[in-house]
Amino acid sequence: MILSLQEAKVSSEIEIIVTTQNELFQADLFPDGPQSAAAKEVVPYRDALKLGFQRLPGRAATKLHLQVLGSTPLMNLLQPANRPHPTLVWEAITPRLVATAAALVTVLSCNLPAYSAPDWARDRAVIHMLVVEKMSEAWNTADADLWAMAYLPDSEFMNIFGALYLDRQANRQRHADLFATVFQGSILRQELRSLKFITDNVAIADLDQTLTNYKALPSWLKTAITTSASGSTPPLHTRMKHVLVRQRDNSWKIIATQNTSVTPLLQANELETTP
C-alpha cells in the first residue's frame, strides 16, 4: 500500500497534481471523509497500480488488461467521449503503452516483498524503542536531530498550546530552541499507555509524560499544574499522541503528533459555569 501511494504521488506531480503523504494516508484510512482535489486524483492512480500488480502474474505483457479508475489526465488522453465512468477497461491499447504498464508493474513487484502477516510483538517492540527510548534519549540529551529522526519529512507536530509545526524541519528547529532555553537541562520520563494498530501499516501510540527540572513555564500554566504537594516547581504532566506509519524496511516513523498538558486546576473547574 505504501509503495503504491508513493509511486502514485510522485508520478502525479509530473502532471502538476501535488499532495502530501499525510493527505494520502487520510484518504486511504477515511475514504468517505473530506479529501483534497489532488488526493482524489492520486488515490485512483494508486488503485490502478495495485490492480495491475494483482493481474500481472501468469499473463503475457501483450495480454495485460489496463484498468483506469478515474485518473483524469490519462482519461483525457485515451478516453473516447462515450466511454463509461469511472471504470474503463481496454485490451492491448498499443504495444508501447502495454509494455510500459507491464514494466512499471514489474518494477513494483520486484520491490514488494511477499505479503506475510505482521509480527505484532516485533512491531510493538520497535515502536516502543522509537517513541519511548529514543525520543526520551533525544530530549534528555538535548539532541534535536535525534528527536527529528523519529518523524517523516512532511509530518505534523502540535504542542500543548495548539501551535502547529508542519514539517520535520520546523519540528526540529522548535525543539532545538526549547533545549537551549526554557527546557535546558530538563528531564523527560515517558510511559507507553496505549498502542493500537489501525491497519497493518498504521498505529496510534498514546504516552504519559512527566517533565521536571525545566527553567520556566507560562505563569498561567504553572498555576494550573500546581497542587498542594508539588512545591514551587511542579512537574509538567502531558499526554502525547503519535500516529505512526510502517516503512518499507518494517521500521516505523511518526506522521503526526499532538501533545496535551494535564492541568489539575483546570480539570477541577471544568464543569463550572459563569453566570
MOFEN-V956304 format. One record per pair of residues at least 6 apart in sequence whose C-alpha atoms are under 7 Angstrom apart, sorted by the first residue. I is the first residue (numbers start at 1). J is the second residue. D is the distance in whole Angstrom. If there is no record, write none. Layout:
# MOFEN-V956304
i:I j:J d:D
i:I j:J d:D
This chain:
# MOFEN-V956304
i:4 j:46 d:5
i:4 j:49 d:7
i:4 j:50 d:7
i:5 j:46 d:6
i:8 j:42 d:6
i:8 j:45 d:6
i:8 j:46 d:5
i:9 j:19 d:7
i:9 j:42 d:6
i:12 j:18 d:7
i:12 j:42 d:7
i:17 j:38 d:6
i:18 j:38 d:6
i:19 j:38 d:6
i:19 j:39 d:6
i:22 j:255 d:7
i:23 j:39 d:7
i:24 j:39 d:6
i:27 j:35 d:6
i:27 j:39 d:7
i:41 j:71 d:6
i:44 j:69 d:5
i:44 j:70 d:6
i:44 j:71 d:6
i:45 j:69 d:7
i:45 j:71 d:6
i:48 j:67 d:6
i:48 j:68 d:6
i:48 j:69 d:6
i:49 j:105 d:7
i:52 j:105 d:6
i:53 j:105 d:5
i:53 j:109 d:7
i:61 j:98 d:7
i:61 j:99 d:6
i:61 j:102 d:6
i:62 j:92 d:6
i:62 j:95 d:7
i:62 j:98 d:6
i:63 j:91 d:7
i:63 j:92 d:7
i:64 j:91 d:7
i:64 j:92 d:7
i:64 j:98 d:7
i:65 j:89 d:7
i:65 j:90 d:6
i:65 j:91 d:5
i:66 j:89 d:6
i:66 j:90 d:6
i:66 j:91 d:7
i:67 j:87 d:7
i:67 j:88 d:6
i:67 j:89 d:5
i:67 j:90 d:7
i:68 j:87 d:6
i:68 j:88 d:6
i:68 j:89 d:7
i:69 j:86 d:6
i:69 j:87 d:5
i:69 j:88 d:7
i:70 j:86 d:5
i:70 j:87 d:7
i:92 j:98 d:6
i:118 j:200 d:7
i:127 j:252 d:7
i:130 j:150 d:7
i:132 j:190 d:6
i:132 j:191 d:7
i:132 j:192 d:7
i:135 j:147 d:6
i:136 j:188 d:6
i:136 j:189 d:7
i:138 j:144 d:7
i:138 j:146 d:5
i:138 j:147 d:5
i:139 j:188 d:7
i:140 j:186 d:7
i:140 j:187 d:6
i:140 j:188 d:6
i:142 j:179 d:5
i:144 j:172 d:5
i:144 j:175 d:6
i:144 j:176 d:5
i:145 j:172 d:6
i:147 j:172 d:7
i:148 j:168 d:6
i:148 j:171 d:7
i:148 j:172 d:5
i:150 j:253 d:6
i:150 j:254 d:6
i:151 j:168 d:6
i:151 j:253 d:5
i:151 j:254 d:5
i:151 j:255 d:6
i:152 j:168 d:7
i:152 j:253 d:6
i:152 j:254 d:6
i:152 j:255 d:6
i:153 j:167 d:6
i:153 j:168 d:5
i:154 j:166 d:7
i:154 j:167 d:5
i:154 j:168 d:6
i:155 j:166 d:6
i:155 j:167 d:5
i:155 j:168 d:6
i:155 j:254 d:7
i:155 j:255 d:4
i:155 j:256 d:5
i:156 j:165 d:6
i:156 j:166 d:5
i:156 j:167 d:6
i:156 j:255 d:6
i:156 j:256 d:5
i:156 j:257 d:6
i:157 j:164 d:6
i:157 j:165 d:5
i:157 j:166 d:7
i:157 j:171 d:7
i:157 j:256 d:6
i:157 j:257 d:5
i:157 j:258 d:6
i:158 j:164 d:5
i:158 j:165 d:6
i:158 j:257 d:6
i:158 j:258 d:5
i:158 j:259 d:6
i:159 j:258 d:6
i:159 j:259 d:5
i:160 j:259 d:5
i:160 j:260 d:5
i:160 j:261 d:6
i:165 j:171 d:6
i:178 j:184 d:7
i:182 j:214 d:6
i:182 j:215 d:5
i:182 j:216 d:5
i:183 j:214 d:5
i:183 j:215 d:6
i:184 j:214 d:7
i:184 j:215 d:7
i:185 j:213 d:7
i:185 j:214 d:7
i:186 j:211 d:7
i:186 j:212 d:6
i:186 j:213 d:4
i:186 j:214 d:5
i:187 j:211 d:6
i:187 j:212 d:5
i:187 j:213 d:6
i:188 j:209 d:7
i:188 j:210 d:6
i:188 j:211 d:5
i:188 j:212 d:7
i:189 j:209 d:6
i:189 j:210 d:5
i:189 j:211 d:7
i:190 j:207 d:6
i:190 j:208 d:6
i:190 j:209 d:5
i:190 j:210 d:7
i:191 j:207 d:5
i:191 j:208 d:5
i:191 j:209 d:7
i:192 j:206 d:6
i:192 j:207 d:4
i:192 j:208 d:7
i:193 j:206 d:6
i:193 j:207 d:5
i:193 j:208 d:6
i:194 j:205 d:6
i:194 j:206 d:5
i:194 j:207 d:7
i:195 j:203 d:7
i:195 j:204 d:6
i:195 j:205 d:5
i:195 j:206 d:6
i:196 j:203 d:6
i:196 j:204 d:5
i:196 j:205 d:7
i:197 j:203 d:4
i:197 j:204 d:6
i:201 j:245 d:6
i:201 j:246 d:5
i:202 j:244 d:6
i:202 j:245 d:5
i:202 j:246 d:6
i:203 j:243 d:6
i:203 j:244 d:5
i:203 j:245 d:7
i:204 j:242 d:6
i:204 j:243 d:5
i:204 j:244 d:6
i:205 j:241 d:6
i:205 j:242 d:5
i:205 j:243 d:7
i:206 j:240 d:6
i:206 j:241 d:5
i:206 j:242 d:7
i:207 j:239 d:6
i:207 j:240 d:5
i:207 j:241 d:6
i:208 j:238 d:6
i:208 j:239 d:5
i:208 j:240 d:7
i:209 j:237 d:6
i:209 j:238 d:5
i:209 j:239 d:6
i:210 j:235 d:6
i:210 j:236 d:6
i:210 j:237 d:5
i:210 j:238 d:7
i:211 j:235 d:6
i:211 j:236 d:5
i:211 j:237 d:6
i:212 j:235 d:5
i:212 j:236 d:7
i:224 j:263 d:5
i:224 j:264 d:6
i:224 j:265 d:5
i:224 j:266 d:6
i:225 j:234 d:7
i:225 j:236 d:7
i:225 j:263 d:5
i:225 j:264 d:6
i:225 j:265 d:6
i:226 j:234 d:6
i:237 j:261 d:6
i:237 j:262 d:5
i:238 j:259 d:7
i:238 j:260 d:5
i:238 j:261 d:4
i:238 j:262 d:5
i:239 j:259 d:6
i:239 j:260 d:5
i:239 j:261 d:6
i:240 j:258 d:6
i:240 j:259 d:4
i:240 j:260 d:6
i:241 j:257 d:6
i:241 j:258 d:5
i:241 j:259 d:6
i:242 j:254 d:6
i:242 j:256 d:6
i:242 j:257 d:4
i:242 j:258 d:7
i:243 j:254 d:6
i:243 j:255 d:6
i:243 j:256 d:5
i:243 j:257 d:6
i:244 j:252 d:6
i:244 j:253 d:5
i:244 j:254 d:4
i:244 j:255 d:6
i:245 j:252 d:6
i:245 j:253 d:5
i:245 j:254 d:6
i:245 j:255 d:7
i:246 j:252 d:5
i:246 j:253 d:7
